[in-house]
């Protein structure tokens, strides 16, 4: 989930779009696919270690909520390497 994939209709209904990399897995099955938008990645994805998809989604949701409340991302960097080191 990321801000760019959350739309609000003219009737004030929230729509979530773009499930291009969306998959369903049991919660106890670790994932090994490392993709996504850098600013929303959980630390375990940044480290390229196996991760729990549900927990990584909760992290991304936390980033979305942080941005909605503050107007800025919780972690920033001039380069992707710098951003990843801060995450």
N, CA, C and O atoms as a Maestro MAE file, in Angstrom:
{
 s_m_m2io_version
 :::
 2.0.0
}

f_m_ct {
 s_m_title
 :::
 protein
 m_atom[348] {
  # First column is atom index #
  i_m_mmod_type
  r_m_x_coord
  r_m_y_coord
  r_m_z_coord
  i_m_residue_number
  s_m_chain_name
  s_m_pdb_residue_name
  s_m_pdb_atom_name
  i_m_atomic_number
  :::
  1 25 0.848 -1.178 0.000 1 A "UNK " " N  " 7
  2 3 0.000 0.000 0.000 1 A "UNK " " CA " 6
  3 2 0.891 1.236 0.000 1 A "UNK " " C  " 6
  4 15 1.887 1.305 0.720 1 A "UNK " " O  " 8
  5 25 0.514 2.199 -0.813 2 A "UNK " " N  " 7
  6 3 1.220 3.484 -0.808 2 A "UNK " " CA " 6
  7 2 0.226 4.574 -1.166 2 A "UNK " " C  " 6
  8 15 -0.835 4.297 -1.724 2 A "UNK " " O  " 8
  9 25 0.566 5.792 -0.849 3 A "UNK " " N  " 7
  10 3 -0.351 6.908 -1.051 3 A "UNK " " CA " 6
  11 2 -0.850 7.016 -2.487 3 A "UNK " " C  " 6
  12 15 -2.014 7.340 -2.722 3 A "UNK " " O  " 8
  13 25 0.024 6.746 -3.434 4 A "UNK " " N  " 7
  14 3 -0.330 6.881 -4.839 4 A "UNK " " CA " 6
  15 2 -1.411 5.891 -5.250 4 A "UNK " " C  " 6
  16 15 -2.027 6.060 -6.303 4 A "UNK " " O  " 8
  17 25 -1.653 4.873 -4.452 5 A "UNK " " N  " 7
  18 3 -2.649 3.853 -4.773 5 A "UNK " " CA " 6
  19 2 -3.934 4.004 -3.963 5 A "UNK " " C  " 6
  20 15 -4.768 3.098 -3.944 5 A "UNK " " O  " 8
  21 25 -4.092 5.135 -3.301 6 A "UNK " " N  " 7
  22 3 -5.308 5.416 -2.547 6 A "UNK " " CA " 6
  23 2 -6.006 6.589 -3.222 6 A "UNK " " C  " 6
  24 15 -5.460 7.689 -3.301 6 A "UNK " " O  " 8
  25 25 -7.212 6.342 -3.703 7 A "UNK " " N  " 7
  26 3 -7.988 7.382 -4.377 7 A "UNK " " CA " 6
  27 2 -9.235 7.669 -3.555 7 A "UNK " " C  " 6
  28 15 -9.703 6.819 -2.797 7 A "UNK " " O  " 8
  29 25 -9.766 8.872 -3.714 8 A "UNK " " N  " 7
  30 3 -11.027 9.236 -3.076 8 A "UNK " " CA " 6
  31 2 -11.971 9.663 -4.193 8 A "UNK " " C  " 6
  32 15 -11.656 10.555 -4.980 8 A "UNK " " O  " 8
  33 25 -13.131 9.016 -4.251 9 A "UNK " " N  " 7
  34 3 -14.091 9.308 -5.315 9 A "UNK " " CA " 6
  35 2 -14.810 10.616 -5.035 9 A "UNK " " C  " 6
  36 15 -14.667 11.201 -3.962 9 A "UNK " " O  " 8
  37 25 -15.583 11.065 -6.011 10 A "UNK " " N  " 7
  38 3 -16.343 12.307 -5.839 10 A "UNK " " CA " 6
  39 2 -17.419 12.167 -4.766 10 A "UNK " " C  " 6
  40 15 -17.965 13.166 -4.299 10 A "UNK " " O  " 8
  41 25 -17.727 10.925 -4.374 11 A "UNK " " N  " 7
  42 3 -18.679 10.676 -3.279 11 A "UNK " " CA " 6
  43 2 -17.958 10.430 -1.964 11 A "UNK " " C  " 6
  44 15 -18.557 9.933 -1.010 11 A "UNK " " O  " 8
  45 25 -16.684 10.774 -1.908 12 A "UNK " " N  " 7
  46 3 -15.854 10.623 -0.712 12 A "UNK " " CA " 6
  47 2 -15.670 9.161 -0.307 12 A "UNK " " C  " 6
  48 15 -15.531 8.857 0.878 12 A "UNK " " O  " 8
  49 25 -15.668 8.269 -1.273 13 A "UNK " " N  " 7
  50 3 -15.400 6.860 -1.012 13 A "UNK " " CA " 6
  51 2 -13.935 6.573 -1.330 13 A "UNK " " C  " 6
  52 15 -13.411 6.987 -2.365 13 A "UNK " " O  " 8
  53 25 -13.292 5.857 -0.417 14 A "UNK " " N  " 7
  54 3 -11.878 5.522 -0.593 14 A "UNK " " CA " 6
  55 2 -11.777 4.287 -1.483 14 A "UNK " " C  " 6
  56 15 -12.476 3.296 -1.274 14 A "UNK " " O  " 8
  57 25 -10.902 4.366 -2.470 15 A "UNK " " N  " 7
  58 3 -10.658 3.254 -3.396 15 A "UNK " " CA " 6
  59 2 -9.175 2.923 -3.359 15 A "UNK " " C  " 6
  60 15 -8.335 3.822 -3.413 15 A "UNK " " O  " 8
  61 25 -8.849 1.640 -3.267 16 A "UNK " " N  " 7
  62 3 -7.459 1.197 -3.322 16 A "UNK " " CA " 6
  63 2 -7.259 0.560 -4.691 16 A "UNK " " C  " 6
  64 15 -8.045 -0.289 -5.112 16 A "UNK " " O  " 8
  65 25 -6.193 0.978 -5.386 17 A "UNK " " N  " 7
  66 3 -5.949 0.506 -6.746 17 A "UNK " " CA " 6
  67 2 -4.568 -0.132 -6.867 17 A "UNK " " C  " 6
  68 15 -3.752 -0.040 -5.950 17 A "UNK " " O  " 8
  69 25 -4.316 -0.770 -7.988 18 A "UNK " " N  " 7
  70 3 -3.017 -1.312 -8.401 18 A "UNK " " CA " 6
  71 2 -2.534 -2.439 -7.494 18 A "UNK " " C  " 6
  72 15 -1.746 -2.224 -6.573 18 A "UNK " " O  " 8
  73 25 -3.016 -3.621 -7.770 19 A "UNK " " N  " 7
  74 3 -2.604 -4.807 -7.032 19 A "UNK " " CA " 6
  75 2 -1.632 -5.641 -7.855 19 A "UNK " " C  " 6
  76 15 -1.657 -6.870 -7.793 19 A "UNK " " O  " 8
  77 25 -0.775 -4.975 -8.626 20 A "UNK " " N  " 7
  78 3 0.149 -5.638 -9.539 20 A "UNK " " CA " 6
  79 2 1.037 -6.686 -8.912 20 A "UNK " " C  " 6
  80 15 1.265 -7.730 -9.522 20 A "UNK " " O  " 8
  81 25 1.547 -6.449 -7.720 21 A "UNK " " N  " 7
  82 3 2.408 -7.419 -7.043 21 A "UNK " " CA " 6
  83 2 1.686 -8.094 -5.877 21 A "UNK " " C  " 6
  84 15 2.320 -8.760 -5.058 21 A "UNK " " O  " 8
  85 25 0.380 -7.926 -5.799 22 A "UNK " " N  " 7
  86 3 -0.388 -8.486 -4.693 22 A "UNK " " CA " 6
  87 2 -0.475 -10.004 -4.771 22 A "UNK " " C  " 6
  88 15 -0.739 -10.570 -5.832 22 A "UNK " " O  " 8
  89 25 -0.252 -10.651 -3.638 23 A "UNK " " N  " 7
  90 3 -0.379 -12.102 -3.539 23 A "UNK " " CA " 6
  91 2 -1.035 -12.446 -2.211 23 A "UNK " " C  " 6
  92 15 -1.034 -11.640 -1.281 23 A "UNK " " O  " 8
  93 25 -1.589 -13.633 -2.129 24 A "UNK " " N  " 7
  94 3 -2.145 -14.131 -0.864 24 A "UNK " " CA " 6
  95 2 -1.293 -15.295 -0.405 24 A "UNK " " C  " 6
  96 15 -1.045 -16.237 -1.158 24 A "UNK " " O  " 8
  97 25 -0.853 -15.221 0.829 25 A "UNK " " N  " 7
  98 3 -0.074 -16.308 1.404 25 A "UNK " " CA " 6
  99 2 -0.523 -16.516 2.846 25 A "UNK " " C  " 6
  100 15 -1.037 -15.594 3.479 25 A "UNK " " O  " 8
  101 25 -0.330 -17.718 3.358 26 A "UNK " " N  " 7
  102 3 -0.602 -17.912 4.790 26 A "UNK " " CA " 6
  103 2 0.329 -17.009 5.608 26 A "UNK " " C  " 6
  104 15 1.468 -16.750 5.220 26 A "UNK " " O  " 8
  105 25 -0.180 -16.544 6.733 27 A "UNK " " N  " 7
  106 3 0.587 -15.598 7.545 27 A "UNK " " CA " 6
  107 2 1.914 -16.170 8.035 27 A "UNK " " C  " 6
  108 15 2.856 -15.414 8.273 27 A "UNK " " O  " 8
  109 25 2.005 -17.482 8.187 28 A "UNK " " N  " 7
  110 3 3.228 -18.073 8.727 28 A "UNK " " CA " 6
  111 2 4.245 -18.464 7.648 28 A "UNK " " C  " 6
  112 15 5.279 -19.052 7.966 28 A "UNK " " O  " 8
  113 25 3.971 -18.149 6.394 29 A "UNK " " N  " 7
  114 3 4.895 -18.480 5.307 29 A "UNK " " CA " 6
  115 2 5.758 -17.259 5.004 29 A "UNK " " C  " 6
  116 15 5.234 -16.227 4.583 29 A "UNK " " O  " 8
  117 25 7.077 -17.357 5.210 30 A "UNK " " N  " 7
  118 3 7.943 -16.202 4.928 30 A "UNK " " CA " 6
  119 2 8.062 -15.952 3.423 30 A "UNK " " C  " 6
  120 15 8.054 -16.882 2.616 30 A "UNK " " O  " 8
  121 25 8.170 -14.682 3.076 31 A "UNK " " N  " 7
  122 3 8.295 -14.283 1.678 31 A "UNK " " CA " 6
  123 2 9.747 -13.963 1.350 31 A "UNK " " C  " 6
  124 15 10.535 -13.590 2.219 31 A "UNK " " O  " 8
  125 25 10.078 -14.120 0.070 32 A "UNK " " N  " 7
  126 3 11.446 -13.865 -0.382 32 A "UNK " " CA " 6
  127 2 11.488 -12.885 -1.545 32 A "UNK " " C  " 6
  128 15 12.569 -12.581 -2.049 32 A "UNK " " O  " 8
  129 25 10.321 -12.378 -1.987 33 A "UNK " " N  " 7
  130 3 10.261 -11.444 -3.104 33 A "UNK " " CA " 6
  131 2 10.594 -10.044 -2.595 33 A "UNK " " C  " 6
  132 15 9.964 -9.558 -1.656 33 A "UNK " " O  " 8
  133 25 11.566 -9.407 -3.200 34 A "UNK " " N  " 7
  134 3 12.004 -8.092 -2.740 34 A "UNK " " CA " 6
  135 2 11.676 -7.053 -3.804 34 A "UNK " " C  " 6
  136 15 12.462 -6.814 -4.720 34 A "UNK " " O  " 8
  137 25 10.501 -6.441 -3.667 35 A "UNK " " N  " 7
  138 3 10.099 -5.394 -4.596 35 A "UNK " " CA " 6
  139 2 9.216 -4.414 -3.833 35 A "UNK " " C  " 6
  140 15 8.771 -4.693 -2.720 35 A "UNK " " O  " 8
  141 25 8.976 -3.291 -4.437 36 A "UNK " " N  " 7
  142 3 8.128 -2.296 -3.812 36 A "UNK " " CA " 6
  143 2 8.732 -0.913 -3.946 36 A "UNK " " C  " 6
  144 15 9.801 -0.736 -4.531 36 A "UNK " " O  " 8
  145 25 8.044 0.045 -3.406 37 A "UNK " " N  " 7
  146 3 8.492 1.435 -3.426 37 A "UNK " " CA " 6
  147 2 9.348 1.681 -2.193 37 A "UNK " " C  " 6
  148 15 8.915 1.438 -1.067 37 A "UNK " " O  " 8
  149 25 10.541 2.153 -2.410 38 A "UNK " " N  " 7
  150 3 11.572 2.260 -1.365 38 A "UNK " " CA " 6
  151 2 11.082 2.897 -0.074 38 A "UNK " " C  " 6
  152 15 11.356 2.361 1.000 38 A "UNK " " O  " 8
  153 25 10.385 3.991 -0.130 39 A "UNK " " N  " 7
  154 3 9.983 4.718 1.073 39 A "UNK " " CA " 6
  155 2 9.028 3.935 1.967 39 A "UNK " " C  " 6
  156 15 8.891 4.249 3.149 39 A "UNK " " O  " 8
  157 25 8.370 2.923 1.416 40 A "UNK " " N  " 7
  158 3 7.376 2.160 2.162 40 A "UNK " " CA " 6
  159 2 7.898 0.804 2.622 40 A "UNK " " C  " 6
  160 15 7.175 0.069 3.294 40 A "UNK " " O  " 8
  161 25 9.136 0.455 2.277 41 A "UNK " " N  " 7
  162 3 9.669 -0.869 2.582 41 A "UNK " " CA " 6
  163 2 9.986 -1.039 4.063 41 A "UNK " " C  " 6
  164 15 10.541 -0.152 4.712 41 A "UNK " " O  " 8
  165 25 9.613 -2.207 4.571 42 A "UNK " " N  " 7
  166 3 9.947 -2.568 5.953 42 A "UNK " " CA " 6
  167 2 11.439 -2.878 6.042 42 A "UNK " " C  " 6
  168 15 12.051 -3.247 5.040 42 A "UNK " " O  " 8
  169 25 12.029 -2.733 7.223 43 A "UNK " " N  " 7
  170 3 13.469 -2.981 7.376 43 A "UNK " " CA " 6
  171 2 13.912 -4.356 6.885 43 A "UNK " " C  " 6
  172 15 14.985 -4.477 6.293 43 A "UNK " " O  " 8
  173 25 13.115 -5.389 7.117 44 A "UNK " " N  " 7
  174 3 13.518 -6.726 6.693 44 A "UNK " " CA " 6
  175 2 13.554 -6.865 5.167 44 A "UNK " " C  " 6
  176 15 14.336 -7.653 4.635 44 A "UNK " " O  " 8
  177 25 12.721 -6.111 4.471 45 A "UNK " " N  " 7
  178 3 12.772 -6.124 3.000 45 A "UNK " " CA " 6
  179 2 14.018 -5.384 2.536 45 A "UNK " " C  " 6
  180 15 14.699 -5.828 1.613 45 A "UNK " " O  " 8
  181 25 14.315 -4.265 3.170 46 A "UNK " " N  " 7
  182 3 15.526 -3.497 2.843 46 A "UNK " " CA " 6
  183 2 16.771 -4.361 3.045 46 A "UNK " " C  " 6
  184 15 17.713 -4.289 2.256 46 A "UNK " " O  " 8
  185 25 16.774 -5.181 4.106 47 A "UNK " " N  " 7
  186 3 17.918 -6.065 4.389 47 A "UNK " " CA " 6
  187 2 17.962 -7.279 3.470 47 A "UNK " " C  " 6
  188 15 18.935 -8.033 3.477 47 A "UNK " " O  " 8
  189 25 16.908 -7.467 2.680 48 A "UNK " " N  " 7
  190 3 16.773 -8.614 1.772 48 A "UNK " " CA " 6
  191 2 16.783 -9.941 2.528 48 A "UNK " " C  " 6
  192 15 17.371 -10.926 2.082 48 A "UNK " " O  " 8
  193 25 16.115 -9.942 3.691 49 A "UNK " " N  " 7
  194 3 15.937 -11.186 4.423 49 A "UNK " " CA " 6
  195 2 14.480 -11.626 4.263 49 A "UNK " " C  " 6
  196 15 13.618 -10.829 3.893 49 A "UNK " " O  " 8
  197 25 14.220 -12.893 4.542 50 A "UNK " " N  " 7
  198 3 12.843 -13.376 4.484 50 A "UNK " " CA " 6
  199 2 11.987 -12.516 5.417 50 A "UNK " " C  " 6
  200 15 12.463 -12.034 6.444 50 A "UNK " " O  " 8
  201 25 10.723 -12.334 5.046 51 A "UNK " " N  " 7
  202 3 9.874 -11.465 5.849 51 A "UNK " " CA " 6
  203 2 8.445 -11.984 5.866 51 A "UNK " " C  " 6
  204 15 8.048 -12.791 5.026 51 A "UNK " " O  " 8
  205 25 7.693 -11.510 6.827 52 A "UNK " " N  " 7
  206 3 6.277 -11.806 6.965 52 A "UNK " " CA " 6
  207 2 5.511 -10.744 6.178 52 A "UNK " " C  " 6
  208 15 5.597 -9.556 6.490 52 A "UNK " " O  " 8
  209 25 4.766 -11.167 5.163 53 A "UNK " " N  " 7
  210 3 4.055 -10.220 4.306 53 A "UNK " " CA " 6
  211 2 3.062 -9.357 5.057 53 A "UNK " " C  " 6
  212 15 2.943 -8.163 4.781 53 A "UNK " " O  " 8
  213 25 2.344 -9.952 6.012 54 A "UNK " " N  " 7
  214 3 1.366 -9.200 6.793 54 A "UNK " " CA " 6
  215 2 2.048 -8.079 7.573 54 A "UNK " " C  " 6
  216 15 1.579 -6.941 7.575 54 A "UNK " " O  " 8
  217 25 3.152 -8.405 8.232 55 A "UNK " " N  " 7
  218 3 3.863 -7.402 9.023 55 A "UNK " " CA " 6
  219 2 4.467 -6.319 8.135 55 A "UNK " " C  " 6
  220 15 4.492 -5.150 8.520 55 A "UNK " " O  " 8
  221 25 4.956 -6.691 6.949 56 A "UNK " " N  " 7
  222 3 5.502 -5.700 6.023 56 A "UNK " " CA " 6
  223 2 4.392 -4.767 5.534 56 A "UNK " " C  " 6
  224 15 4.626 -3.574 5.337 56 A "UNK " " O  " 8
  225 25 3.190 -5.304 5.337 57 A "UNK " " N  " 7
  226 3 2.049 -4.470 4.941 57 A "UNK " " CA " 6
  227 2 1.654 -3.512 6.056 57 A "UNK " " C  " 6
  228 15 1.292 -2.365 5.792 57 A "UNK " " O  " 8
  229 25 1.722 -3.973 7.297 58 A "UNK " " N  " 7
  230 3 1.412 -3.100 8.435 58 A "UNK " " CA " 6
  231 2 2.433 -1.961 8.504 58 A "UNK " " C  " 6
  232 15 2.071 -0.819 8.786 58 A "UNK " " O  " 8
  233 25 3.710 -2.272 8.247 59 A "UNK " " N  " 7
  234 3 4.747 -1.233 8.207 59 A "UNK " " CA " 6
  235 2 4.373 -0.189 7.152 59 A "UNK " " C  " 6
  236 15 4.396 1.010 7.430 59 A "UNK " " O  " 8
  237 25 4.028 -0.643 5.942 60 A "UNK " " N  " 7
  238 3 3.682 0.284 4.862 60 A "UNK " " CA " 6
  239 2 2.463 1.129 5.239 60 A "UNK " " C  " 6
  240 15 2.416 2.323 4.940 60 A "UNK " " O  " 8
  241 25 1.490 0.516 5.888 61 A "UNK " " N  " 7
  242 3 0.320 1.261 6.346 61 A "UNK " " CA " 6
  243 2 0.730 2.324 7.361 61 A "UNK " " C  " 6
  244 15 0.202 3.436 7.344 61 A "UNK " " O  " 8
  245 25 1.664 1.988 8.239 62 A "UNK " " N  " 7
  246 3 2.178 2.971 9.201 62 A "UNK " " CA " 6
  247 2 2.837 4.144 8.500 62 A "UNK " " C  " 6
  248 15 2.681 5.290 8.921 62 A "UNK " " O  " 8
  249 25 3.572 3.865 7.432 63 A "UNK " " N  " 7
  250 3 4.202 4.945 6.649 63 A "UNK " " CA " 6
  251 2 3.117 5.821 6.036 63 A "UNK " " C  " 6
  252 15 3.212 7.048 6.083 63 A "UNK " " O  " 8
  253 25 2.084 5.201 5.458 64 A "UNK " " N  " 7
  254 3 0.977 5.963 4.867 64 A "UNK " " CA " 6
  255 2 0.336 6.868 5.912 64 A "UNK " " C  " 6
  256 15 0.123 8.054 5.659 64 A "UNK " " O  " 8
  257 25 0.029 6.320 7.074 65 A "UNK " " N  " 7
  258 3 -0.600 7.113 8.129 65 A "UNK " " CA " 6
  259 2 0.314 8.233 8.612 65 A "UNK " " C  " 6
  260 15 -0.151 9.341 8.876 65 A "UNK " " O  " 8
  261 25 1.609 7.955 8.730 66 A "UNK " " N  " 7
  262 3 2.567 8.978 9.139 66 A "UNK " " CA " 6
  263 2 2.555 10.142 8.148 66 A "UNK " " C  " 6
  264 15 2.505 11.306 8.547 66 A "UNK " " O  " 8
  265 25 2.600 9.819 6.860 67 A "UNK " " N  " 7
  266 3 2.604 10.870 5.832 67 A "UNK " " CA " 6
  267 2 1.302 11.657 5.857 67 A "UNK " " C  " 6
  268 15 1.308 12.878 5.702 67 A "UNK " " O  " 8
  269 25 0.186 10.959 6.052 68 A "UNK " " N  " 7
  270 3 -1.105 11.655 6.094 68 A "UNK " " CA " 6
  271 2 -1.184 12.622 7.278 68 A "UNK " " C  " 6
  272 15 -1.814 13.675 7.183 68 A "UNK " " O  " 8
  273 25 -0.549 12.264 8.384 69 A "UNK " " N  " 7
  274 3 -0.601 13.113 9.578 69 A "UNK " " CA " 6
  275 2 0.428 14.242 9.569 69 A "UNK " " C  " 6
  276 15 0.161 15.330 10.080 69 A "UNK " " O  " 8
  277 25 1.599 13.987 8.993 70 A "UNK " " N  " 7
  278 3 2.688 14.962 9.087 70 A "UNK " " CA " 6
  279 2 3.016 15.662 7.770 70 A "UNK " " C  " 6
  280 15 3.624 16.733 7.764 70 A "UNK " " O  " 8
  281 25 2.609 15.052 6.653 71 A "UNK " " N  " 7
  282 3 2.925 15.643 5.354 71 A "UNK " " CA " 6
  283 2 4.333 15.335 4.868 71 A "UNK " " C  " 6
  284 15 4.799 15.930 3.896 71 A "UNK " " O  " 8
  285 25 5.018 14.403 5.540 72 A "UNK " " N  " 7
  286 3 6.367 14.018 5.115 72 A "UNK " " CA " 6
  287 2 6.588 12.543 5.442 72 A "UNK " " C  " 6
  288 15 5.892 11.964 6.277 72 A "UNK " " O  " 8
  289 25 7.570 11.950 4.768 73 A "UNK " " N  " 7
  290 3 7.908 10.554 5.028 73 A "UNK " " CA " 6
  291 2 8.736 10.438 6.309 73 A "UNK " " C  " 6
  292 15 9.500 11.347 6.636 73 A "UNK " " O  " 8
  293 25 8.591 9.330 7.032 74 A "UNK " " N  " 7
  294 3 9.343 9.178 8.283 74 A "UNK " " CA " 6
  295 2 10.844 9.014 8.056 74 A "UNK " " C  " 6
  296 15 11.639 9.373 8.925 74 A "UNK " " O  " 8
  297 25 11.241 8.482 6.914 75 A "UNK " " N  " 7
  298 3 12.656 8.275 6.596 75 A "UNK " " CA " 6
  299 2 12.928 8.892 5.237 75 A "UNK " " C  " 6
  300 15 12.187 8.669 4.279 75 A "UNK " " O  " 8
  301 25 14.015 9.681 5.163 76 A "UNK " " N  " 7
  302 3 14.380 10.316 3.896 76 A "UNK " " CA " 6
  303 2 15.866 10.198 3.678 76 A "UNK " " C  " 6
  304 15 16.643 10.087 4.627 76 A "UNK " " O  " 8
  305 25 16.256 10.221 2.415 77 A "UNK " " N  " 7
  306 3 17.662 10.184 2.065 77 A "UNK " " CA " 6
  307 2 17.854 10.757 0.674 77 A "UNK " " C  " 6
  308 15 16.944 10.720 -0.154 77 A "UNK " " O  " 8
  309 25 19.036 11.284 0.424 78 A "UNK " " N  " 7
  310 3 19.326 11.844 -0.900 78 A "UNK " " CA " 6
  311 2 19.493 10.744 -1.935 78 A "UNK " " C  " 6
  312 15 19.265 10.967 -3.124 78 A "UNK " " O  " 8
  313 25 19.888 9.562 -1.492 79 A "UNK " " N  " 7
  314 3 20.033 8.406 -2.375 79 A "UNK " " CA " 6
  315 2 19.249 7.247 -1.771 79 A "UNK " " C  " 6
  316 15 18.872 7.278 -0.600 79 A "UNK " " O  " 8
  317 25 19.011 6.224 -2.589 80 A "UNK " " N  " 7
  318 3 18.316 5.051 -2.080 80 A "UNK " " CA " 6
  319 2 19.136 4.373 -0.985 80 A "UNK " " C  " 6
  320 15 18.573 3.873 -0.011 80 A "UNK " " O  " 8
  321 25 20.450 4.351 -1.136 81 A "UNK " " N  " 7
  322 3 21.323 3.763 -0.117 81 A "UNK " " CA " 6
  323 2 21.180 4.488 1.209 81 A "UNK " " C  " 6
  324 15 21.095 3.852 2.259 81 A "UNK " " O  " 8
  325 25 21.152 5.799 1.169 82 A "UNK " " N  " 7
  326 3 20.995 6.594 2.389 82 A "UNK " " CA " 6
  327 2 19.618 6.362 3.003 82 A "UNK " " C  " 6
  328 15 19.495 6.233 4.221 82 A "UNK " " O  " 8
  329 25 18.586 6.309 2.166 83 A "UNK " " N  " 7
  330 3 17.238 6.039 2.654 83 A "UNK " " CA " 6
  331 2 17.195 4.678 3.338 83 A "UNK " " C  " 6
  332 15 16.663 4.553 4.441 83 A "UNK " " O  " 8
  333 25 17.755 3.654 2.687 84 A "UNK " " N  " 7
  334 3 17.742 2.314 3.262 84 A "UNK " " CA " 6
  335 2 18.499 2.260 4.587 84 A "UNK " " C  " 6
  336 15 18.086 1.547 5.502 84 A "UNK " " O  " 8
  337 25 19.581 2.990 4.700 85 A "UNK " " N  " 7
  338 3 20.329 2.974 5.961 85 A "UNK " " CA " 6
  339 2 19.511 3.600 7.096 85 A "UNK " " C  " 6
  340 15 19.675 3.226 8.257 85 A "UNK " " O  " 8
  341 25 18.647 4.534 6.769 86 A "UNK " " N  " 7
  342 3 17.813 5.165 7.791 86 A "UNK " " CA " 6
  343 2 16.610 4.296 8.168 86 A "UNK " " C  " 6
  344 15 16.165 4.295 9.316 86 A "UNK " " O  " 8
  345 25 16.093 3.558 7.181 87 A "UNK " " N  " 7
  346 3 14.995 2.633 7.489 87 A "UNK " " CA " 6
  347 2 15.527 1.553 8.412 87 A "UNK " " C  " 6
  348 15 14.781 0.658 8.809 87 A "UNK " " O  " 8
  :::
 }
 m_bond[347] {
  # First column is bond index #
  i_m_from
  i_m_to
  i_m_order
  :::
  1 1 2 1
  2 2 3 1
  3 3 4 2
  4 3 5 1
  5 5 6 1
  6 6 7 1
  7 7 8 2
  8 7 9 1
  9 9 10 1
  10 10 11 1
  11 11 12 2
  12 11 13 1
  13 13 14 1
  14 14 15 1
  15 15 16 2
  16 15 17 1
  17 17 18 1
  18 18 19 1
  19 19 20 2
  20 19 21 1
  21 21 22 1
  22 22 23 1
  23 23 24 2
  24 23 25 1
  25 25 26 1
  26 26 27 1
  27 27 28 2
  28 27 29 1
  29 29 30 1
  30 30 31 1
  31 31 32 2
  32 31 33 1
  33 33 34 1
  34 34 35 1
  35 35 36 2
  36 35 37 1
  37 37 38 1
  38 38 39 1
  39 39 40 2
  40 39 41 1
  41 41 42 1
  42 42 43 1
  43 43 44 2
  44 43 45 1
  45 45 46 1
  46 46 47 1
  47 47 48 2
  48 47 49 1
  49 49 50 1
  50 50 51 1
  51 51 52 2
  52 51 53 1
  53 53 54 1
  54 54 55 1
  55 55 56 2
  56 55 57 1
  57 57 58 1
  58 58 59 1
  59 59 60 2
  60 59 61 1
  61 61 62 1
  62 62 63 1
  63 63 64 2
  64 63 65 1
  65 65 66 1
  66 66 67 1
  67 67 68 2
  68 67 69 1
  69 69 70 1
  70 70 71 1
  71 71 72 2
  72 71 73 1
  73 73 74 1
  74 74 75 1
  75 75 76 2
  76 75 77 1
  77 77 78 1
  78 78 79 1
  79 79 80 2
  80 79 81 1
  81 81 82 1
  82 82 83 1
  83 83 84 2
  84 83 85 1
  85 85 86 1
  86 86 87 1
  87 87 88 2
  88 87 89 1
  89 89 90 1
  90 90 91 1
  91 91 92 2
  92 91 93 1
  93 93 94 1
  94 94 95 1
  95 95 96 2
  96 95 97 1
  97 97 98 1
  98 98 99 1
  99 99 100 2
  100 99 101 1
  101 101 102 1
  102 102 103 1
  103 103 104 2
  104 103 105 1
  105 105 106 1
  106 106 107 1
  107 107 108 2
  108 107 109 1
  109 109 110 1
  110 110 111 1
  111 111 112 2
  112 111 113 1
  113 113 114 1
  114 114 115 1
  115 115 116 2
  116 115 117 1
  117 117 118 1
  118 118 119 1
  119 119 120 2
  120 119 121 1
  121 121 122 1
  122 122 123 1
  123 123 124 2
  124 123 125 1
  125 125 126 1
  126 126 127 1
  127 127 128 2
  128 127 129 1
  129 129 130 1
  130 130 131 1
  131 131 132 2
  132 131 133 1
  133 133 134 1
  134 134 135 1
  135 135 136 2
  136 135 137 1
  137 137 138 1
  138 138 139 1
  139 139 140 2
  140 139 141 1
  141 141 142 1
  142 142 143 1
  143 143 144 2
  144 143 145 1
  145 145 146 1
  146 146 147 1
  147 147 148 2
  148 147 149 1
  149 149 150 1
  150 150 151 1
  151 151 152 2
  152 151 153 1
  153 153 154 1
  154 154 155 1
  155 155 156 2
  156 155 157 1
  157 157 158 1
  158 158 159 1
  159 159 160 2
  160 159 161 1
  161 161 162 1
  162 162 163 1
  163 163 164 2
  164 163 165 1
  165 165 166 1
  166 166 167 1
  167 167 168 2
  168 167 169 1
  169 169 170 1
  170 170 171 1
  171 171 172 2
  172 171 173 1
  173 173 174 1
  174 174 175 1
  175 175 176 2
  176 175 177 1
  177 177 178 1
  178 178 179 1
  179 179 180 2
  180 179 181 1
  181 181 182 1
  182 182 183 1
  183 183 184 2
  184 183 185 1
  185 185 186 1
  186 186 187 1
  187 187 188 2
  188 187 189 1
  189 189 190 1
  190 190 191 1
  191 191 192 2
  192 191 193 1
  193 193 194 1
  194 194 195 1
  195 195 196 2
  196 195 197 1
  197 197 198 1
  198 198 199 1
  199 199 200 2
  200 199 201 1
  201 201 202 1
  202 202 203 1
  203 203 204 2
  204 203 205 1
  205 205 206 1
  206 206 207 1
  207 207 208 2
  208 207 209 1
  209 209 210 1
  210 210 211 1
  211 211 212 2
  212 211 213 1
  213 213 214 1
  214 214 215 1
  215 215 216 2
  216 215 217 1
  217 217 218 1
  218 218 219 1
  219 219 220 2
  220 219 221 1
  221 221 222 1
  222 222 223 1
  223 223 224 2
  224 223 225 1
  225 225 226 1
  226 226 227 1
  227 227 228 2
  228 227 229 1
  229 229 230 1
  230 230 231 1
  231 231 232 2
  232 231 233 1
  233 233 234 1
  234 234 235 1
  235 235 236 2
  236 235 237 1
  237 237 238 1
  238 238 239 1
  239 239 240 2
  240 239 241 1
  241 241 242 1
  242 242 243 1
  243 243 244 2
  244 243 245 1
  245 245 246 1
  246 246 247 1
  247 247 248 2
  248 247 249 1
  249 249 250 1
  250 250 251 1
  251 251 252 2
  252 251 253 1
  253 253 254 1
  254 254 255 1
  255 255 256 2
  256 255 257 1
  257 257 258 1
  258 258 259 1
  259 259 260 2
  260 259 261 1
  261 261 262 1
  262 262 263 1
  263 263 264 2
  264 263 265 1
  265 265 266 1
  266 266 267 1
  267 267 268 2
  268 267 269 1
  269 269 270 1
  270 270 271 1
  271 271 272 2
  272 271 273 1
  273 273 274 1
  274 274 275 1
  275 275 276 2
  276 275 277 1
  277 277 278 1
  278 278 279 1
  279 279 280 2
  280 279 281 1
  281 281 282 1
  282 282 283 1
  283 283 284 2
  284 283 285 1
  285 285 286 1
  286 286 287 1
  287 287 288 2
  288 287 289 1
  289 289 290 1
  290 290 291 1
  291 291 292 2
  292 291 293 1
  293 293 294 1
  294 294 295 1
  295 295 296 2
  296 295 297 1
  297 297 298 1
  298 298 299 1
  299 299 300 2
  300 299 301 1
  301 301 302 1
  302 302 303 1
  303 303 304 2
  304 303 305 1
  305 305 306 1
  306 306 307 1
  307 307 308 2
  308 307 309 1
  309 309 310 1
  310 310 311 1
  311 311 312 2
  312 311 313 1
  313 313 314 1
  314 314 315 1
  315 315 316 2
  316 315 317 1
  317 317 318 1
  318 318 319 1
  319 319 320 2
  320 319 321 1
  321 321 322 1
  322 322 323 1
  323 323 324 2
  324 323 325 1
  325 325 326 1
  326 326 327 1
  327 327 328 2
  328 327 329 1
  329 329 330 1
  330 330 331 1
  331 331 332 2
  332 331 333 1
  333 333 334 1
  334 334 335 1
  335 335 336 2
  336 335 337 1
  337 337 338 1
  338 338 339 1
  339 339 340 2
  340 339 341 1
  341 341 342 1
  342 342 343 1
  343 343 344 2
  344 343 345 1
  345 345 346 1
  346 346 347 1
  347 347 348 2
  :::
 }
}
